[in-house]
Amino acid sequence: MTSQDTASHSYSLPWVIFALAIGGFCIGTTEFVAMGLIQEIAADLKVSIPSAGHFITAYALGVTVGAPALAILGAKLPRKTLLLGLMLFYGLANAMTAFADSSTTMLLSRFIAGLPHGAYFGIASLVAADLAGQHRRATAIAQVMMGLTIANVIGVPFATWLGQSFGWRTGFEFSAMIALATIFAISFCVPRIAPHASASYRSELAGFKNINMWLTLAIGAIGFGGMFSVYSYASPILTEYTGASIKVVPMALAVFGTGMVIGGLVAGWLADKHLNKTIVAVLVSSAIAFVIAAFSMTQLYSAVAALFLIGFTVTGLAGVLQIRLIDVAGEAQALAASLNHSAFNAANALGAFLGGFVISQQMGWVAPVWVGLFLSLSGLAVFKLALTVEARTN
């Protein structure tokens, strides 16, 4: 599909990207605020911090399940209609989280809230790439993703502050309000884009047989996990190991998010020039960032700088792998684009689980950082395998 398939009325690409990015801001705020408020949620629901990490895992598993299912079911729908429906679902699900009164209802609501996440980002990325054109698609996707990363600078710290000040539920109420704003923005700014002429359930399902697509997804599922092994437990690491006040956590998360914003844009710009080299650079630099971070968490300022470095290096993987998936997916574009976020939320689940595991095994609060190093290097190994298989199958 190209921009020729859009409705005849004009549109402004910057406003389209802005509207789509608001949705990313909403999703990013909701996903990551659960990490920023993990101590408050654990205390209120009377569970341990590692057990509260299961709420994060439940959301990630919801994304993993929901992305392919909703992408396939929505294959024949106009993409604007699908985006609006997904965001309405997301807003209602997060309102449900705000009313959770037990660990069981919290677990269920987080799983349900995760279902539309991947499909929204996948379809939004396809819309941005189609309207931007071949030579600016990575930059356009990075700009849409910037909504998610800006959430870590503004949305997550603000929602974390709300949760600390007025109860953790207000953080999710805030996210539900942003979902409503996204619905209005998409309604007015995004043109109607007809489904691809060859779009069908059969062509999307055929993507499951594509080994190149699966290996690309594995790079993200493993290589991105290190960020979540650290981010999920950034709050207790800073308070219990670094010795910082809990009030410092929103500021530290904002710095982490600033690194994510800048890193995502830089990676998108580089990927428009050379995709594969950018993927290697992201994985290698993230491995180096985790090593630096492991020795920087003893002091507040060096710890915050290390969090910035992790955000800057790791985050670029999301956009660049989205482009690689578009290139290798064939006719299964919606499935592949949506599964990218299944992969990154599998990384979320993996990182949160492994980070919680090493903490629960008394390996120390810095142990999740070493998990990040292991996962980045593993992602690099999978990428090398993916290039080898791609060369043999083409």
N, C-alpha and C positions, 0 to 999 in steps of 0.2 A: 504494500500500500504506500502511496505517496500523498503529498499534499494536494494533488489533483483530485483526490477522492473527497476532499472536504466540501461542505456545503458552499454554495456560491457566494454567500455573504463574506465580507472581509473579516480578518482577525489580525490581532497584533501578537506576534510571537513572544515578546517580553511579557505581555499580560497573560498569555496562555501559560508560560513557564511560571509566572508568579502565582497564578491560581493553583496549578498543580503542586507547587512548592508549599503552599499553605497546608495542603493535605499532608505533605511530608513532615511539615512542622508539627502538625497534630499528632501524627503517628510516632514521630521521634520523641515528642514530649511524653506521650503516654507510655511508650515502651521503656524509656530510660528512667522516668520518675519512679518506677517501681524499684529501681536499683538505688536511687538517691534516698528513698524513704524506707529502705529495707529494715532499718532498725526500729522505726516507728510502727511499721506494719507488724513486725515480729512481736513487739511488746503488746500491741493492742489485741492481736489474735492469739497471744500466749503460745508462741512457737519459738524455736531457736532460730538464730540467723541462718545457719545452713538449711534448715527446713523452710524458711521464708524464701530461700533461693529457688525452691521448687515452684513458687508462683511465677518466677521469671522463666523457668524452664517450661511451665505449662503454656505460657503465652507463645514462646518460641515454637513449641510443638503444634500449637494452633495455626501458626503461620505456615509451618511445614505441610500440614494436612490441607489447609484451606487454599493455598496458592494454586496448586494444580487443579483441584476440584472446581474452584470458581472460575479459573481461566478457561477450562474446557467447557463448562456449562454456559459461560458467557461468550463463547467463540463467535456466535452469529449476531450478538447484540451490537448496536452502535456503541462506540467506545465511550462517548460522553455519557450515555445512559448508564453504562456499566459503572463508570467512575462515580456517578451520583449515588447509585444504589449501594456501592461498596462503602462509601463514606457515611451514608445514613446508618447502615448496619454497624459501622465502627463506633459512631457516636452513641447509639443505643446500648451497645455492649459495654462501653466504658462507663456509662451511667449505671449499668448493672453492677459493675465493680464497686462503685461508690456506695452501694447499699449492701455489700457483702458483710455478713456478721459472723462468719466462722471460717476456719481454714478450708473447709470443703467447698463452701460457696465461693470463696475467693479463688480457689484453684479452678473451679468450673468457669467462673466469669472471665478469668484471664485466658483460659483456653479459647473460649468463644470470641473474646475480643481479638485474638490473634488471627482468626480465620480470614478476614478480608485484607489483612496487611499486605501480603505478598502480591495478591492480584492487583491491588490498587497501584503499588509501585511499578509492577510489571507493565500494566496498561498505560500508566502515565509516562513511563519511559518510552514506550513505543510511539505514543502521540508526539512527544517532544522530538524524538529522533526523526520521525516522518516529516514533521513540519520544518525542522532545522536543515535537513538535507545531509547528504553523504559526508561532507567535509567538516561539518560542525556538530555532528550528532553526539560525539562523546562530551563535548562542552555543554550541549543542551541537556543531556542526561545528568551531568554533574551539577548543573544549575538547579534542576528539579530535586536532585538528592540534597542540594544545599539546604532545602527546607528542613530535612531531617537533621543535618549537622548544626544548623542555626538553632534548632530546638535545644541542642546541648549547650548553647551559649546563653540563650534567653529563656526558652520554655522550661527546660528541666530545672535550672536553678530557681526560677520563679515558682514553679509548681512545687519544688522541694521546700522552698521557703513557706509557701502556703500550707503545705502538709505539716511542717514543723510548728507553724504558728497557730493553725486552726484545725488541726487534725488531718491525718493522711488522706482521708476521703476527698478533701477539697482539691487535691492534686488531680484526681480523676474527674471531678466535676468540671474543673478548668478545661481538661482535654475534650470533654463532651461539648463544651461551648465552642471550642475551636473547630470541631467537626461541623457544627452548624454553619460557621463562617465559611468553611471550605465549600459546602454545598452551594451557598450563594455565589461564591467566586467562580466556581466551575460553571454554574448556570449562565453567568453573564460573559465570561471571558473565553471559554473553550468552544471552538466551532464543532458542529456536528460532523463526525467522521464516519463514513460508511464502513462496515466490515469489509475486509479483503474479499475479493470475488471468489477466491478459492477457500475461504475460511469454512471449516467444518469440524465437527467433533472427531471425524475420522483422521483428518490431517493433523490435528493437535495430538490425538492419541498416538499417532505414528512417531511422534517425537520421543516417546519412551524407548524406542529401539535405537536411538542415536547415541553411540558410545562417546562421540566427541562432546556432546552436550553433557552427558553424565560426568565425564572427567573434568569439564570446566566447572560444573557445580561442586564437585568434590574439592577443587582448589579453594573455593569460597567457604565451604562447610568446615574445612580444616584450617586454612590459613587465616581466616578472620576470627577464629575462636579465641585467640590470645587477647584481643581487645576486650572481650566479654569476661574472660577469666580475671582481668584486672578491674574493669569498670564495675562489674557486679558487686565487687567487694571493696571498691575505692573508699567508701565511707568508713567501714571499720578498720581498714588498713591505715587511713589517715589518723583516726582517733586512737586506735589501740597500739599501733606500731610507731607512727611518726610522733604521736603525742599532741596532735592538733585538737582544737576545740571543734565540737560538732557544728558550730556556727560557721566554720571555715569551709565545710563541705560544699555548699552551693557555689562558692567562689571557685573552688578547685574544679568542680564539674564544669563551670563556665570556661575555665582555661582549657580543660580537656576538649570541650566542644569547639573552642576557637581553633585549636589545632586541627580538628576534624573538618571544619569549614575550609580552611586554607589548603589543607592536604587534598581534599576532594577536588577542589578547583584546579590545583596544580596538576594532579594526576589526569584529570579530564583533558586539560590543555596538551599534556604530553602524549596522551593516548591518541589524539587526533593526528599526531605526527608519526608515532610508532607504537602500536598497541602492545606487542609481545615484550619489547624492551621495558615498557612501563610496568607491566605485570611483574617482571623480574625485579625491577628497581623497588617496587612497593614491598615485596616480600623480603628482600635482603635488608632494606633499610628498617623495616619493622623488627626484624630479628635483632639488629644492632640496638634499636631503641629499647627493647626489653632487657638486654644486657646492661645498658646504661641505667635503666630504671631500677634494676635489682640492687644497685649500689648507691641509689640516690634517695631512698625512702626514709632515711634516718633524720633528715632535716626538712622542715616544711617547704622552704623555697625550692630546694633541689627536687623534692617530691612533686611539687606542682609543675615544675619545669619538665620533669620526666613524664607526667601525665599528658602535658602538651605534646611532647615528642611522640608518644604512643598514638595519640589521636591523629597527629599530622601524618604519620607514616602508614598506619594500618587502613585508615578509612578510604583511601583512594581505590582500594581493591573492589569496592562495591560497583562503582561506575565503569571501571575498565573491564571487569568480567561481564557486565551487562552488554557491552559492545561485542565482546567475544562470543557471547551466547547468540546474539542477533546474527552474527556471521556464520555460526555452525549449525543453527537450528533448522534451516530449510523452511518448510511450510509451517512448522510448529512454533511460530513467533510468540504468540500469547503465552503458551505453555512455558517456553524457555525463559521469557522475560519474567514471568511470575515465579518460576522455580528458583530464579536467582535469589529471591528474598526468602524462599524456603531454605536455601542453602545457608544464607547468612543467619537465619534464625535457628537452623541446626547448629551453626557455629555459636550462636547465643546459648542454646541449650547445652552444648558440649563445654563451652568455656565456663558457664556458670556452674555446671556440675563438677568439672574437674577442679575449678577454683575452690568450691565448697568442700570437695573431697580432700584436697591436700591440707586445707585448714582443719577439717575435722580429724585428720590423722596426726594432728599436732606437729605439722611440718613448718609452722610459722606463718606469719601474716604476709611475708614476701614470697612464699611458695607459689601463689597464683601468677606472679610475674615470670617465674621460670617456666610455668606451664605455657605462657604466651610465647616464649622463645621456642619451645619444642613445637608448638603448633605452627608458627610461621615457617620454620625450617621444613616441617612436614608438608605444608602447602606448596613450598618451592619444589619439593621432590615430586609431588603430584603434577605440577605444571610441566616439569621436564618429561614425565610419562605421557602427559596429554599431547605435547608436541611430537613425541615419537609416534604415538598412535595415529595422530592426524596426518603425519607424513606418509604413513603406510596405507591409510585408507583413501587418500586423495590421488 
